Amino acid sequence: MENIMKNLTKLIIAGVVAIFLLILLLASTTIIPAGHTGVLVQMGAVQDGVLQEGLHIKTPFVTSVKKVDNRVIRVDVEGSSSSNDLQTVNATVSVNYRVNPLQSANLYKNVGNDYEATIVRPAIQESLKAVTALYSAEELITKRQEIGSQMRDNLNEKISGYGLTVEQFNIINFSFSEEFDRAIEAKQTAQQEALKAEQDLLRIKVEAEQTIAKAEAEAEANRLISQSITPELIQMKEAEARLQHGWVTVQGANNVVTNP
């Protein structure tokens, strides 16, 4: 019985040691997944440098690792602003951005993991207001690509200092007040009607020129025909007519005999 108790005690101790060693092993290693970096935090202080993808050894119970996502992140933002002609503009934009891997520690230290709500979204709103104020409402429609590029540059200036980079900036939609939409529709209708009137005028002009050209060609043809009709031609035509009606004219030296 005593031996059994000793063996059982040894097993328990061995089990405890194994569990402790397993916990120690797990606490001494960390795995950084693909597309992420690891920020080392030792006794509450963020350390310089970051851990790249893969398996790493760290000081157990003293150092923790905070994972930062460095993949492209998409955020859609809706905002309201004013154009330089005081039209209300409602916009929806889509932004793709990422965290610079080398700046992960700095971003975590100064902002934390909630950088989208703290930095990105407010910066997008500010860029939207700043750029739309430079253009009229009509220009916001006709110069969409140019405006999107300016918004991207403006946003990059605001967030690059935190280690964030804008990969792509897309304007999904611009919408305006009903009054402005009606004014734009009326303008487009007027432009279409003016274009149609211009095309009709051009068509009438072309048709008139064609009619004149045709009349001039006919007049020229008649003139040429008139010039070609000579006395000799008339006599020849008369002779042809007599022959067609069975008249034959025979001319002799002293007389002329006509036979029916």
C-alpha positions in Angstrom: 0.0 0.0 0.0 2.8 2.3 0.9 4.5 1.6 -2.5 1.3 2.4 -4.3 1.0 5.7 -2.6 4.6 6.6 -3.4 4.1 5.7 -7.0 0.9 7.7 -7.2 2.7 10.7 -5.6 5.4 10.4 -8.2 2.9 10.3 -11.0 1.1 13.4 -9.6 4.4 15.3 -9.3 5.4 14.2 -12.8 2.1 15.3 -14.1 2.4 18.7 -12.4 5.9 19.2 -13.7 4.8 18.2 -17.2 1.9 20.7 -17.1 4.2 23.4 -15.8 6.8 22.7 -18.5 4.0 22.8 -21.1 2.7 26.1 -19.8 6.3 27.4 -19.7 6.8 26.3 -23.3 3.6 28.0 -24.5 4.4 31.1 -22.6 7.9 31.2 -24.1 6.8 31.0 -27.7 4.5 33.0 -30.0 3.4 32.5 -33.6 2.8 35.5 -35.9 0.4 34.6 -38.7 0.8 35.6 -42.3 0.1 39.3 -43.0 0.7 40.4 -39.4 3.5 41.7 -37.2 4.1 41.2 -33.5 4.6 44.1 -31.1 6.5 43.2 -28.0 5.2 44.6 -24.7 7.5 44.0 -21.7 6.2 44.8 -18.3 3.7 47.2 -19.9 6.3 49.0 -22.1 6.2 48.8 -25.9 9.6 47.7 -27.2 11.2 48.9 -30.4 11.1 46.6 -33.4 8.5 44.1 -34.4 8.3 40.3 -34.9 7.8 39.1 -38.4 5.7 36.1 -39.5 6.5 32.7 -38.0 7.5 31.2 -34.6 9.4 33.3 -32.1 10.8 32.8 -28.6 10.0 35.4 -25.9 10.5 35.8 -22.2 7.6 33.9 -20.4 5.3 35.8 -18.1 7.2 39.0 -18.6 6.8 39.8 -22.3 3.5 39.7 -24.2 3.0 40.0 -28.0 0.3 42.1 -29.6 -0.5 41.1 -33.2 -1.1 43.9 -35.7 -2.8 43.2 -39.0 -0.7 44.6 -42.0 -3.0 43.4 -44.7 -5.1 45.7 -46.9 -8.2 46.9 -44.9 -11.3 48.3 -46.5 -13.5 51.0 -44.8 -16.6 52.6 -46.3 -17.5 56.0 -45.0 -20.6 58.2 -45.6 -20.2 62.0 -45.1 -21.9 65.3 -45.7 -20.2 68.5 -46.8 -20.7 71.6 -48.9 -19.4 72.6 -52.4 -17.9 76.1 -53.1 -21.3 77.2 -54.5 -22.9 76.2 -51.2 -24.7 73.0 -52.4 -25.1 70.3 -49.8 -23.1 67.2 -50.9 -23.7 63.7 -49.5 -20.9 61.3 -50.4 -20.0 57.7 -50.0 -16.4 56.7 -50.3 -14.5 53.5 -50.0 -10.8 53.5 -48.8 -8.3 50.6 -48.9 -5.4 51.2 -46.5 -2.8 49.2 -44.6 -0.5 49.5 -41.6 3.2 49.8 -42.5 4.8 46.8 -40.9 7.8 48.8 -39.7 5.5 51.3 -38.0 3.4 48.7 -36.1 5.0 49.2 -32.8 4.8 53.0 -33.1 1.1 52.8 -34.1 0.2 50.5 -31.2 2.1 52.6 -28.7 0.5 55.9 -29.7 -3.0 54.8 -30.9 -3.6 51.2 -30.0 -5.5 48.6 -32.0 -8.6 50.8 -32.6 -6.8 53.0 -35.1 -9.7 52.8 -37.7 -12.2 54.6 -35.4 -9.5 56.9 -33.8 -7.6 57.9 -36.9 -8.8 56.7 -40.2 -12.6 57.5 -40.2 -12.2 61.1 -38.9 -9.4 61.7 -41.4 -11.6 60.5 -44.3 -14.4 62.8 -43.1 -12.0 65.8 -43.0 -10.5 65.0 -46.4 -14.0 64.8 -47.9 -15.0 68.2 -46.5 -11.7 69.9 -47.4 -11.7 68.8 -51.1 -15.4 69.2 -51.9 -15.2 72.8 -50.7 -12.8 73.5 -53.5 -15.3 72.6 -56.3 -18.7 73.5 -57.5 -21.5 70.9 -57.3 -21.4 70.5 -61.1 -17.6 70.1 -61.1 -17.9 67.3 -58.4 -19.8 65.4 -61.1 -17.7 66.1 -64.1 -14.2 66.0 -62.4 -14.8 62.9 -60.2 -11.5 61.2 -61.0 -9.5 64.4 -60.3 -11.3 65.0 -57.0 -10.8 61.3 -55.9 -7.0 61.7 -56.4 -7.0 64.9 -54.4 -8.9 63.3 -51.5 -6.5 60.4 -51.5 -3.4 62.7 -51.3 -5.1 64.7 -48.6 -5.9 61.6 -46.6 -2.4 60.2 -47.0 -1.0 63.4 -45.5 -3.2 63.1 -42.5 -2.5 59.4 -41.6 1.0 58.7 -42.9 2.5 60.1 -39.7 0.9 57.2 -37.8 2.3 54.5 -40.1 -0.8 54.2 -42.2 -0.8 54.2 -46.0 -3.8 54.7 -48.4 -3.7 52.0 -51.1 -6.8 53.1 -53.0 -9.5 55.8 -52.7 -12.8 55.4 -54.6 -15.8 57.7 -54.6 -18.8 55.5 -54.6 -21.5 58.1 -54.9 -22.2 61.9 -54.8 -25.7 63.0 -54.2 -27.3 66.4 -53.9 -30.5 68.1 -53.0 -33.7 67.5 -55.0 -33.6 71.1 -56.2 -30.1 70.7 -57.6 -31.0 67.4 -59.2 -34.0 69.1 -60.9 -31.8 72.0 -62.1 -29.2 69.6 -63.6 -32.0 67.6 -65.3 -33.5 70.8 -66.8 -30.0 71.9 -68.0 -29.4 68.5 -69.6 -32.8 68.7 -71.3 -32.0 72.2 -72.6 -28.6 71.0 -73.9 -30.2 68.0 -75.7 -32.8 70.2 -77.3 -30.2 72.8 -78.4 -28.1 69.9 -79.9 -31.2 68.6 -81.7 -32.0 72.0 -83.1 -28.4 72.4 -84.2 -28.5 69.0 -85.9 -31.8 69.9 -87.6 -30.3 73.2 -88.9 -27.3 71.4 -90.2 -29.5 68.8 -91.9 -31.6 71.5 -93.5 -28.5 73.3 -94.7 -27.1 70.2 -96.2 -30.4 69.4 -98.0 -30.6 73.0 -99.3 -27.0 72.7 -100.6 -27.8 69.4 -102.3 -30.9 70.9 -103.9 -28.9 73.9 -105.2 -26.2 71.6 -106.5 -28.8 69.5 -108.3 -30.4 72.5 -109.9 -27.1 73.9 -111.0 -26.1 70.5 -112.5 -29.4 70.4 -114.4 -29.0 74.0 -115.6 -25.5 73.2 -116.8 -26.7 70.1 -118.6 -29.4 72.0 -120.3 -26.9 74.7 -121.4 -24.6 72.1 -122.8 -27.5 70.5 -124.7 -28.5 73.9 -126.1 -25.0 74.5 -127.3 -24.8 71.2 -129.0 -28.0 71.8 -131.1 -26.7 73.2 -134.4 -28.4 73.7 -137.8 -26.5 70.7 -139.2 -27.7 68.6 -136.3 -31.3 69.7 -137.0 -31.0 68.8 -140.7 -29.5 65.4 -139.8 -32.4 64.7 -137.4 -34.9 65.8 -140.1 -33.3 63.4 -142.6 -33.4 60.6 -140.1 -37.1 61.3 -139.6 -37.9 61.1 -143.4 -36.1 57.9 -143.7 -38.1 56.5 -140.8 -41.3 57.5 -142.6 -40.3 55.9 -145.9 -39.2 59.0 -147.8 -36.2 58.7 -150.1 -34.5 61.7 -151.7 -32.4 61.1 -154.8 -30.4 64.0 -156.1 -29.2 64.0 -159.8 -27.2 66.4 -161.7 -30.1 68.4 -163.1 -33.2 67.4 -161.1 -34.4 65.9 -157.9 -36.9 63.1 -157.7 -38.7 62.2 -154.5 -40.4 58.8 -154.4 -43.0 57.9 -151.8 
